[in-house]
Amino acid sequence: MLKGATRALTLTPCSQGQPSPTTWSYTSSGTTAGDLECGTDPRNSNATQLVWTNYKNQMLGTLTGSDRSDVATLYQWWAKNG
């Protein structure tokens, strides 16, 4: 999956009941659109990070939250706005 981009992260579930790593899809299609991993970065005050791929667009994206944010909050923002 995203081993190179997430090697330093301590992986945690992106949301309750969802493992990390996992895949994601657009809600309307149900077709897998890419890979997704969430975690915290111990090198950066445990800042939260979400890393995903988009197969169709051949891209890798990252989203980093402050050390006060949590993975579930970051995931919810990404799911709504990403």
N, C-alpha and C positions, 0 to 999 in steps of 0.2 A: 504494500500500500504506500504509505508516505514515510517510510523509515528514515530517509535522509533529512526530511524537513522536520521531523518530530523526534529525532533521536535523543535530544536533551530533555524532552518533556517527561513529566510524571503523568502518565495517561489517567484520565478519569472519565466516567460516563458523561456524555454531552448533555443528556437530560435523564431524568429518573427512568430507569428501566431500559435505557438504550446503551449498549456497550460502546466502547471506544477501543479500537477502530471499528468503524461501521461504514455503510454506504448511505447515500441520500438520494432523494428523487423529488421531482416537482410533484406537488400534491395532485394535480389534475391528471397526470399521465401514469404515475406509479412505476415508470421505467427508471432504472438506476441511472442517475446523472453523474455520479462521481463518488469519491471516497471522502471520508470525514473522520478526523481525530481531534480530540479535545484533551487539554491537560493544563498543568501548571509548569512554569519554568523556574527551577530552583536557582538558576544563574541570574535571574532578574527579579528578585524579591518575591518569588512565587507568583509573578504576573500570570493571569490566565491567558490561554491561547487556543484558538480554533484554527485548524488547517484543513483545507478541502481542495479537491480537484474537480474540474468540470471536463468530462470526457469529450463532449462535443466541441467545446472551444479550446481544448488542449491547454488548460491553464491550471495554475496552482495559486491559491489565495490564502492569506493569513489574516487573522484578526486578533489583536492583542488588547486585553483589558488591563486596568490598573491592578495593583496588588490587593485592592479592597474589593474588587469585583469577584464574582464566583463564576464557575464554568457554566452553570445552568442559566444564569442571567445573560452571559455572553451568547450562548446558544440561542436563547429566546430572541435576542435582538437580531442575530444572523438569520434565523428562520423567518422572521417577519420582514427584514429589510434587505437581506442578501441576495 
